[in-house]
Amino acid sequence: MKKTFLFISFIFPLLYSFSVQANDALRLATTTSTENTGLLANLIPAFSLETGIKVDVIAVGTGKALELARRGDTDIVMVHARQAEDVFVARGFGVNRRDLMENDFILVGPSNDPASIRGQNNSLLALKKIAASQSIFISRGDNSGTHKKELSLWKHAGIKPAARWYKEVGQSMGKALLMANELSAYTLTDRGTWLAYRDKLSLQRLSEGGVSLKNPYGIIAVNPAIHPNIQYLKAMSLIAWLTAPVGQQLIGAFKRDGHQLFYPTAIKDTVLNE
């Protein structure tokens, strides 16, 4: 009897969602980096053409995307903050998380490099130099995946940035880069957004490399047992498509100015670009 009840409690929301929202667009909450780089404009039309499923993209920071999912205001999330993702799933808000892709973070700053971090491949040492020189640092300050990574790096560097040189702006990555450019400041950015914006900037790539700057992305369906109106079947269709060879190949093939922006990670030990 208990097993029957659990099966009904799980399958009913799926059937309800499928029948009531068959013509509704799938709501995807994702990071500004996937939007700013143009990746989604490359992936979503191909998915919709193949499956007939329309997708509405909500591009916000990771923290906001996960909050929308907790409230049931989106059907699926594509984000890049693994610890926050694991908490989201552990608390029952999300199901079927899959590795999707990765890129990395870099530190960019003004060409005169007042903190002398150029060529520094130790991000913690680079941040210590920025703090010691009290050079202006722009923080997204928006609870995004990039902001979470930045705070983690400061913590591991043993620094609590709170002086006047540290400016939290509460903006997307693209806008944070533009502000850093205007103020001749340093900032942490994902490489993809940097490549998409660099022609608009006088900032330079100064410090990069190392495991601590890896930037993995995951994709998670919102749990239909908590929010019965979630379009779970459509969400799983998108997860399946993006993590299958067709989606992984498109991710790996996406480039800006000849540079690959994201590296597929759902399919291990498989050559996707021949």
Summary of the structure (lengths in Angstrom):
residues: 274
radius of gyration: 20.0
end to end distance: 52.5
largest distance: 71.3
contacts: 925
relative contact order: 0.21
helix: 45%
strand: 22%
